[in-house]
Amino acid sequence: MQNSNIISTDNLREDFTLKITPIIKNEKVKRMDKYIQHGNTSTLEHCIAVSYISYCIARKFHIRCDYNSLLRGSLLHDYFLYDWHDKDAAHKWHGFHHAAVALKNASKDFELTDIEMDIIAKHMFPLNIKLPRYKESYIVSLADKICSSYEVICKRACYRFE
């Protein structure tokens, strides 16, 4: 007998794709594809991977949360819109400051929930020392570290959206 609580990977990907497609088709969000995040992975590819891993964590572990805010916040968590690899004094402390820049940009371009703002502002925990307020923020912070590590080590995106 099959457990009805178990979500197949195919169903999870299909559900994820349905939920994020309207967001990633947004022209403002597409701008993230112009910037490299880690290795050969664009910021948009990275954010999609973080979103997918966040969604998988929440669904596979049956974590009750605001899935829409989880997905939107994770997709916008690195919405800083610059190439942090450029030799520029403003990018020197990128790891410490980009979350605030991403939140400022996202707040200007989108209407955000409190959860989405917290995800964006605190995804670098513990580096930015700001404790996440919501479980969605912790999930995205964890997924971001998983994806970033994979992208740096393997020089490719941890998830490919198709």
C-alpha positions in Angstrom: 0.0 0.0 0.0 1.4 3.4 -1.0 1.5 6.3 1.5 -0.7 9.1 0.1 1.5 11.7 1.9 4.6 10.8 -0.2 5.0 13.3 -3.1 6.6 11.9 -6.2 9.5 13.9 -7.7 7.6 14.3 -10.9 4.6 15.7 -9.2 6.8 18.0 -7.1 8.6 19.4 -10.2 5.3 19.8 -12.0 3.7 21.7 -9.1 6.9 23.8 -8.7 6.9 24.7 -12.3 3.3 25.7 -12.3 3.8 28.0 -9.3 7.0 29.8 -10.4 6.4 30.2 -14.1 4.5 33.5 -13.8 7.2 34.9 -11.6 10.2 34.0 -13.7 8.5 35.3 -16.9 8.5 38.8 -15.3 10.8 41.0 -17.3 12.3 42.5 -14.1 13.1 39.0 -12.7 14.6 38.0 -16.0 17.3 40.7 -15.5 19.0 38.4 -13.0 20.0 36.1 -15.8 22.6 38.7 -16.9 24.7 38.2 -13.8 26.9 35.3 -12.8 26.3 34.1 -9.2 28.7 31.1 -8.7 30.8 29.3 -11.2 28.9 29.4 -14.5 25.5 29.7 -12.8 23.5 33.0 -13.4 21.8 34.7 -10.5 18.4 33.7 -11.9 19.5 30.0 -12.3 20.8 30.1 -8.7 17.5 31.6 -7.4 15.4 29.1 -9.2 17.6 26.3 -7.8 17.3 27.7 -4.2 13.5 28.0 -4.8 13.2 24.4 -5.9 15.4 23.0 -3.1 13.4 25.1 -0.6 10.1 23.8 -2.0 11.4 20.2 -1.8 12.5 20.6 1.8 9.2 22.0 2.8 7.1 19.5 0.9 9.2 16.4 1.6 9.4 17.1 5.4 5.7 18.1 5.5 6.5 21.6 6.9 3.4 23.7 7.1 4.3 27.1 5.7 3.2 29.8 3.2 4.4 28.1 0.0 3.7 31.2 -2.1 5.8 33.4 0.1 8.5 30.7 0.3 8.7 30.5 -3.6 8.5 34.3 -4.2 11.0 35.1 -1.4 13.4 32.4 -2.6 13.2 33.6 -6.2 13.9 37.2 -5.1 16.5 36.5 -2.4 19.4 37.6 -4.6 17.6 40.4 -6.5 20.6 42.7 -6.1 21.0 43.2 -9.9 24.7 43.8 -10.3 27.8 41.7 -11.0 29.5 41.2 -7.6 32.6 39.9 -9.3 33.4 43.3 -10.7 36.3 45.0 -9.1 34.4 47.7 -7.4 34.7 49.0 -3.8 30.9 48.8 -3.4 31.1 45.0 -4.0 33.9 44.4 -1.5 31.5 43.3 1.3 29.0 41.7 -1.0 28.3 38.7 1.3 27.4 41.0 4.1 25.4 43.7 2.2 23.7 42.1 -0.9 20.6 40.9 1.1 19.8 44.5 2.0 20.3 45.6 -1.6 18.1 42.7 -2.9 15.4 43.7 -0.4 15.5 47.3 -1.5 15.3 46.4 -5.2 12.5 43.8 -4.7 10.5 46.2 -2.5 10.7 48.8 -5.2 9.6 46.4 -8.0 7.2 44.1 -6.2 4.6 44.1 -3.4 6.1 41.8 -0.7 4.7 40.0 2.2 6.4 40.1 5.6 7.6 36.6 5.1 9.1 37.4 1.7 10.9 40.5 3.1 12.3 38.4 6.0 13.5 35.7 3.5 15.3 38.2 1.4 16.8 40.2 4.3 17.9 37.2 6.3 18.9 34.5 3.8 22.6 35.0 4.7 22.1 34.0 8.3 24.3 33.6 10.2 26.7 35.8 8.2 24.4 38.9 8.5 23.7 38.0 12.1 20.0 38.8 11.7 17.9 35.9 13.0 15.2 34.8 10.6 11.7 35.3 12.0 9.8 32.7 9.9 10.4 29.0 9.2 10.3 29.9 5.5 13.3 32.1 6.0 15.3 29.3 7.7 14.4 26.9 4.9 15.6 29.4 2.2 18.8 30.1 4.1 19.5 26.4 4.3 18.6 25.8 0.6 20.8 28.8 -0.4 23.8 27.2 1.3 23.2 23.9 -0.3 22.9 25.4 -3.8 25.8 27.8 -3.4 28.1 25.0 -2.2 27.1 22.8 -5.1 27.5 25.6 -7.6 31.0 26.6 -6.4 32.3 23.0 -6.1 30.7 21.6 -9.3 30.7 24.8 -11.4 27.1 24.3 -12.5 23.6 25.0 -11.3 22.2 22.6 -8.7 18.8 22.5 -10.5 18.0 23.2 -14.1 14.6 24.7 -14.8 13.1 23.6 -18.2 
